[in-house]
Amino acid sequence: MNDKGLIFDIKRDSSEDGPGIRTTVFFKGCPLSCVWCQNPEGKKFLPEPDVHGDVIGTWYSVDELMYRLRQDKPFFISTGGGVTLSGGEPTLQMDFASRLLQALKREGIHTALETGGFFQYQAFKEKMLPWLDLIYFDIKLIDAVESKQYCGRSSQRILENFSRLIAEASIPVIPRIPLIPDITATEQNLKGIAAFLDRHGVKSCELMPYNPLWIGKLEKLGITPGYQRASYMTSAEKKACVDHFIK
C-alpha cells in the first residue's frame, strides 16, 4: 500500500476548514493521543471495525481521490474554496500527502492543511509546504509535561515547528487553540500560549470551543472515554478563555 493513502472520511460542502466551500480529506493515523480527540476514529494507522462491524479506513490512490475531488472543482472556483487535508494527522502519511497536494495544484485547486504540528520539519518543508496555500496549526498545551500527559507527546517539537514555519513560510499559518475545560482552557495555559504567540509577532488566532460529539464516536469504537465532559462550554466559560488570552 506504499502508493496509497489511508483515508477515513471525505467531507464535501465544508465551510469550517478554510475559505469558501471546501472538501476535507481526513487522513487516518496520528502520532498524538489527545484524551479529547475530536476524531478518535482517525487515531490508528490501520483500517479498524466499529462496534457494528463497519470498517473505518479506506486505501486510496491519488488518482482515485482526485477523481472524487475534481467533481467539486466548480464549487471551489465559484466560492474561492478548495481542498483541506485533515485527520488524524496528514503529515503522518507525508509522501502520499505530497503527491496529492501536487495533483491538486496541477488542477489549480487551493490547498489547506489542518495539523497538530508533530512532524519532522525538514521533510515537511520539502514534501508538503511548497504545495500548500494555508496552514491551520493546533497549539494545545504550552507546557511539555502537560502535553505529554494529555496528548502523549511533549509540545517541544510542536512549538519548534510552529516557530520555524512562522519565520520561513510564505503562506498564512493560523494558530488554533482547542479549548478543553480543565486541560487546555486554563488561565496558565492560555496566557502561556498568548505570550508564545506574542513573542513570534502573531497577532491573531482561532479559539476553538469544546465540542463533546467526539464521545459518541469513541463509544462507536467500543472504547470508554477517559475524559468526562459531555456538555458544551457555557458562554461564561468561553468568555473567561478569551479574557485569559487577551489580558
Legacy VTK file of the C-alpha trace (Angstrom):
# vtk DataFile Version 3.0
C-alpha trace
ASCII
DATASET POLYDATA
POINTS 247 float
0.000 0.000 0.000
3.033 2.300 -0.255
1.482 4.125 -3.211
-1.836 4.650 -1.433
-3.081 6.706 1.490
-5.369 5.589 4.304
-8.433 7.856 4.471
-11.330 7.578 6.920
-13.678 10.259 5.595
-14.198 12.729 2.762
-16.490 15.605 3.738
-17.936 17.731 0.953
-19.548 21.174 1.215
-17.500 22.113 4.262
-17.386 25.748 5.348
-15.361 25.261 8.542
-11.999 24.079 7.220
-10.817 27.110 5.290
-12.083 29.777 2.873
-15.010 29.133 0.560
-16.737 25.812 0.043
-14.271 23.003 0.612
-13.889 19.262 0.512
-11.991 17.924 3.513
-9.997 14.713 3.241
-9.447 13.011 6.597
-6.203 11.024 6.862
-6.154 8.064 9.244
-3.364 7.794 11.810
-1.950 10.298 14.281
1.257 10.483 16.353
-0.626 12.230 19.181
-3.139 10.647 21.544
-5.156 13.564 22.901
-7.628 12.413 25.532
-10.370 14.587 23.990
-9.590 13.736 20.333
-12.409 15.093 18.143
-11.887 12.347 15.551
-10.888 9.244 17.558
-11.658 7.042 14.559
-8.676 8.726 12.904
-6.078 7.818 15.541
-4.918 4.376 14.420
-2.976 3.988 11.191
-4.888 0.927 10.056
-8.413 0.054 8.978
-10.474 -0.985 12.005
-14.017 -2.164 12.662
-16.502 -0.269 14.763
-18.975 -1.967 17.123
-21.344 -2.556 14.189
-18.677 -4.318 12.142
-18.261 -1.476 9.656
-14.630 -0.932 8.662
-13.232 2.558 9.232
-10.464 3.489 6.827
-10.071 3.008 3.062
-6.897 2.892 0.979
-6.968 5.363 -1.925
-4.557 6.093 -4.718
-4.003 9.739 -5.663
-5.907 9.167 -8.912
-8.864 7.681 -7.040
-9.034 10.658 -4.697
-8.571 13.179 -7.496
-11.475 11.616 -9.398
-13.721 12.473 -6.464
-12.189 15.855 -5.674
-12.390 17.150 -9.256
-16.170 16.806 -9.089
-16.271 19.701 -6.624
-13.943 21.987 -8.593
-16.793 24.228 -9.896
-17.770 24.964 -6.290
-14.152 25.717 -5.379
-13.846 28.164 -8.267
-17.135 29.956 -7.621
-16.585 30.377 -3.851
-12.814 30.665 -3.509
-12.750 27.268 -1.841
-10.579 24.198 -2.245
-9.401 21.032 -0.548
-8.295 20.723 3.080
-6.213 17.832 4.386
-7.179 16.939 7.953
-7.160 13.908 10.194
-5.898 12.188 12.129
-2.653 13.781 11.030
-1.903 14.168 7.296
1.824 14.618 7.880
1.992 11.034 9.172
1.466 9.994 5.532
3.765 12.656 4.145
4.772 11.033 0.849
1.183 10.330 -0.127
0.027 13.761 1.059
2.789 15.336 -1.039
1.644 13.558 -4.205
-1.974 14.517 -3.533
-1.096 18.178 -2.951
0.918 18.303 -6.175
-2.001 16.807 -8.110
-4.358 19.386 -6.602
-2.067 22.265 -7.516
-1.787 20.977 -11.100
-5.575 21.405 -11.210
-5.307 24.927 -9.799
-7.113 23.962 -6.583
-6.487 25.888 -3.348
-4.952 23.654 -0.663
-5.055 23.846 3.121
-3.739 21.688 5.947
-5.003 21.111 9.473
-2.157 19.782 11.594
-1.296 19.004 15.200
2.252 20.098 14.407
4.135 16.964 15.427
6.224 16.174 12.343
9.771 16.116 11.017
10.222 19.698 9.887
12.743 19.328 7.062
10.729 16.559 5.407
7.566 18.667 5.723
9.335 21.682 4.255
10.450 19.682 1.223
7.460 17.400 0.651
4.355 19.371 1.622
4.968 23.063 2.237
5.676 24.030 -1.416
2.175 22.898 -2.453
0.185 24.399 0.421
-1.703 27.705 0.376
-2.800 27.775 4.023
-1.973 26.009 7.291
-4.120 25.703 10.413
-1.738 24.776 13.213
-3.067 23.426 16.522
-1.324 24.610 19.673
-2.884 22.694 22.522
-0.610 22.881 25.550
2.382 25.125 26.135
3.850 23.026 28.947
5.845 20.000 27.755
4.916 17.843 30.747
1.190 18.542 30.439
1.368 17.916 26.700
2.956 14.534 27.356
0.263 13.759 29.931
-2.768 14.717 27.855
-1.528 14.273 24.269
1.085 11.548 24.600
3.912 13.760 23.302
5.912 16.710 24.566
4.960 20.023 22.989
8.603 20.915 22.313
8.721 19.727 18.704
5.283 21.208 18.021
6.300 24.647 19.270
9.620 24.479 17.427
7.864 23.569 14.181
5.428 26.446 14.591
8.280 28.870 15.263
10.116 27.761 12.117
7.003 27.932 9.957
6.187 31.445 11.112
9.727 32.512 10.248
10.116 30.665 6.946
6.724 30.050 5.330
5.395 32.468 2.724
1.785 31.367 3.289
-0.606 32.085 6.183
-0.041 29.914 9.253
-3.051 30.316 11.544
-2.764 29.021 15.115
-5.793 27.256 16.533
-6.223 26.622 20.239
-8.761 23.948 21.216
-10.485 24.942 24.448
-10.786 21.809 26.570
-12.206 22.503 30.048
-9.713 21.822 32.856
-6.972 20.850 30.380
-6.165 23.480 27.742
-8.767 26.044 28.827
-6.868 27.113 31.934
-5.573 30.557 32.752
-1.974 29.342 32.954
-2.053 27.540 29.606
-3.878 30.231 27.658
-1.682 33.014 28.983
1.356 30.905 28.169
0.211 30.355 24.584
-0.660 34.046 24.220
2.826 35.027 25.366
4.397 32.485 22.981
2.428 33.860 20.029
3.221 37.430 21.001
6.954 36.667 21.050
6.620 35.473 17.464
4.701 38.528 16.321
1.444 36.620 15.856
-1.453 38.974 16.460
-4.444 36.710 15.866
-5.514 33.106 16.322
-8.625 30.973 16.494
-10.017 29.733 19.810
-11.976 26.517 19.239
-14.646 25.858 21.935
-15.001 22.316 23.217
-17.350 20.029 21.288
-18.464 16.834 23.096
-19.648 14.998 19.964
-16.380 13.006 19.921
-17.671 10.911 22.839
-20.239 9.215 20.619
-17.552 8.466 18.041
-15.388 6.836 20.713
-18.248 4.728 22.019
-18.895 3.586 18.438
-15.375 2.139 18.551
-16.250 0.278 21.757
-13.981 2.486 23.887
-14.973 4.163 27.152
-13.931 7.838 27.232
-11.212 8.675 29.747
-12.091 12.372 29.731
-15.592 13.009 31.010
-17.231 16.209 29.810
-20.499 15.598 27.997
-21.665 19.219 27.718
-20.694 22.152 25.542
-18.892 25.116 27.102
-21.066 27.797 28.627
-20.910 31.398 27.466
-19.199 32.308 30.734
-16.525 29.643 30.210
-15.828 30.845 26.682
-15.637 34.467 27.828
-13.183 33.508 30.578
-10.944 31.874 27.986
-10.949 34.975 25.820
-10.182 37.121 28.870
-7.256 34.888 29.853
-5.900 35.107 26.340
-6.055 38.838 25.772
-5.215 40.172 29.234
LINES 1 248
247 0 1 2 3 4 5 6 7 8 9 10 11 12 13 14 15 16 17 18 19 20 21 22 23 24 25 26 27 28 29 30 31 32 33 34 35 36 37 38 39 40 41 42 43 44 45 46 47 48 49 50 51 52 53 54 55 56 57 58 59 60 61 62 63 64 65 66 67 68 69 70 71 72 73 74 75 76 77 78 79 80 81 82 83 84 85 86 87 88 89 90 91 92 93 94 95 96 97 98 99 100 101 102 103 104 105 106 107 108 109 110 111 112 113 114 115 116 117 118 119 120 121 122 123 124 125 126 127 128 129 130 131 132 133 134 135 136 137 138 139 140 141 142 143 144 145 146 147 148 149 150 151 152 153 154 155 156 157 158 159 160 161 162 163 164 165 166 167 168 169 170 171 172 173 174 175 176 177 178 179 180 181 182 183 184 185 186 187 188 189 190 191 192 193 194 195 196 197 198 199 200 201 202 203 204 205 206 207 208 209 210 211 212 213 214 215 216 217 218 219 220 221 222 223 224 225 226 227 228 229 230 231 232 233 234 235 236 237 238 239 240 241 242 243 244 245 246
